[in-house]
Amino acid sequence: MANKIPSSPTLDRRRLLTSALLGTGMVALSAETGAALAEPPRSIGPMTAQAEEGPYYLPLNLTRADITEGLSGIPVDIRFTVVDETGLPYTGALIDVWHCDAQGVYSGFEQPAGQAVTDMKGRTFLRGVQRVNADGSALFHSIYPGWYHGRTTHIHFKVRHGNRTNLTSQFFLPDTLSEFLYSQVTAYRRAELRDTLNSDDGIAIQAGDTTEGSVRETKGRYLVTLTVRVDRAAIAQENHFGGPGGRPPGPPGAGPISGPGNRPGGTDGRRGPPKGAPPLEGEQRIAALLPDAKRVDRPWGSGGPPPV
């Protein structure tokens, strides 16, 4: 049996004194006012911004909470809370999530990893779908994502309901934590610096504050949380490479690159991530990693825009 906290005579006297001082002011509260105090109005935040789907989405509908498939990496729980335009839990909604592994590789595609080409066709790691529960939340067990050229650390997701996709977006993790993990944890170490940070990733800049995930430590893992607010009537745009008026893949001035499903490059449905501007170093890098860093979308390198 749980121990009860004993009542305190001092607290009882304070309670009586407070009641005496308030007097009839408490009695004068109407029933309507009391109800309003008991149920404060819901705080409704901004709608979550849309962001590019990217070339690595697969409509697999793998319903599962654990998406790791035994991969190495820092354990992470990803908790989405999905609400509608009124701020209520979006009951019946599905969350579809996918992201790269510790070395920046996605399952399901052939793609460069470091200097070698890695064939991940047929693999399904770090992909999953769940229906939100009564309070609008869904929890995935995963690993902290790695990085690849031209993009900051990010996690892709969709909100679907029935046959409708309400939102396609990405969310972003704190740069300082990413920087530490990539340099200190064996599974994430690379011979080169990450070339794109939150403060100079064009997609992160355009998406803004509504796509910034919160991270805290729990026992043996990190907990990443994001509240997603969507309009139940919204239909996400079919868009792999940018918003309305966005730039096409390839060097500036180039037309779209052909490929199945409007994905870049060739019969395997993707192209390798090009190297963009050189990574920041020294004091410039430290300044760009801090939370108050100025957001500047740096121009692409000669390889054109990265896959998203």
Secondary structure as UniProt FT lines:
FT   HELIX           9..22
FT   HELIX           24..27
FT   HELIX           31..38
FT   TURN            55..56
FT   TURN            69..70
FT   STRAND          75..83
FT   TURN            85..86
FT   TURN            91..92
FT   STRAND          94..98
FT   TURN            102..103
FT   TURN            107..108
FT   STRAND          110..113
FT   TURN            114..115
FT   STRAND          116..119
FT   TURN            121..122
FT   TURN            125..126
FT   STRAND          127..131
FT   TURN            134..135
FT   STRAND          137..143
FT   TURN            149..150
FT   STRAND          154..161
FT   TURN            162..163
FT   STRAND          164..172
FT   HELIX           175..184
FT   HELIX           186..188
FT   HELIX           198..200
FT   HELIX           202..207
FT   HELIX           209..211
FT   STRAND          214..218
FT   TURN            219..220
FT   STRAND          221..229
FT   TURN            232..233
FT   TURN            244..245
FT   TURN            252..253
FT   HELIX           260..262
FT   TURN            266..269
FT   HELIX           282..289
FT   TURN            291..292
FT   TURN            302..303
//
